[in-house]
Each structure stands twice: as C-alpha cells, then as structure tokens.
C-alpha cells in the first residue's frame, strides 16, 4: 500500500510537469506570433486600431 503523503507528492509533481509544459508551449506561441508580426511589419497594434 502506498501512503497518502507519497501519492499527494506524486500528483503535485505530475501537475508541476504539465504546468511547465504549458508555459513552454505558450512561450513558443508568443515567439512565433511576434516573429510573424515582425515579418509582416505589423508590430504597431495601436496604429492598426486607429485604422479600423
């Protein structure tokens, strides 16, 4: 039988791993978004809002 304390620690560790994976994915998406915006020359969001 596994102690409850050990099981809780394992669940916390598993949640922490998924948290770091999620953070990594978000950082990659942000870098991709900024790269595409820079490539298209669309980096000034305030100027785009005024055009609408």
Backbone torsions as a table, in degrees:
resi	resn	phi	psi	omega
1	UNK	NA	142.3	-179.2
2	UNK	-97.6	136.6	179.6
3	UNK	-69.0	152.3	-178.4
4	UNK	-65.7	-35.3	-179.6
5	UNK	-63.8	-41.9	-179.8
6	UNK	-65.8	-40.4	179.4
7	UNK	-64.5	-40.5	178.2
8	UNK	-63.6	-41.3	179.0
9	UNK	-64.0	-38.9	179.7
10	UNK	-66.5	-40.0	178.0
11	UNK	-65.6	-39.3	177.0
12	UNK	-64.0	-40.6	179.8
13	UNK	-64.8	-41.3	179.1
14	UNK	-63.8	-42.1	178.1
15	UNK	-64.5	-38.5	179.8
16	UNK	-64.9	-39.2	178.6
17	UNK	-63.0	-45.5	179.4
18	UNK	-65.8	-33.5	176.9
19	UNK	-62.8	-46.5	179.6
20	UNK	-65.5	-36.5	176.6
21	UNK	-63.8	-43.6	178.4
22	UNK	-62.6	-42.7	178.1
23	UNK	-62.2	-42.6	179.1
24	UNK	-61.9	-42.9	179.0
25	UNK	-63.6	-42.9	179.6
26	UNK	-63.7	-39.5	178.2
27	UNK	-64.6	-42.2	178.4
28	UNK	-62.8	-43.3	178.8
29	UNK	-64.0	-39.5	177.9
30	UNK	-63.1	-44.1	179.4
31	UNK	-64.4	-39.5	177.9
32	UNK	-64.2	-44.0	179.5
33	UNK	-61.8	-45.8	179.8
34	UNK	-66.1	-36.2	178.2
35	UNK	-64.7	-45.3	179.5
36	UNK	-65.1	-42.7	179.2
37	UNK	-61.9	-40.5	178.9
38	UNK	-67.1	-39.9	179.5
39	UNK	-63.2	-40.0	179.3
40	UNK	-81.6	-7.6	-179.4
41	UNK	74.4	21.7	-176.2
42	UNK	-108.4	63.0	-176.1
43	UNK	-102.9	-9.0	-178.9
44	UNK	-102.0	93.6	-175.2
45	UNK	-66.8	-38.0	-178.9
46	UNK	-61.8	-38.3	179.2
47	UNK	-67.2	-35.4	178.0
48	UNK	-67.5	-37.0	179.5
49	UNK	-65.1	-38.9	-179.7
50	UNK	-66.6	-28.8	179.2
51	UNK	-69.0	-30.5	-179.0
52	UNK	-77.3	NA	NA
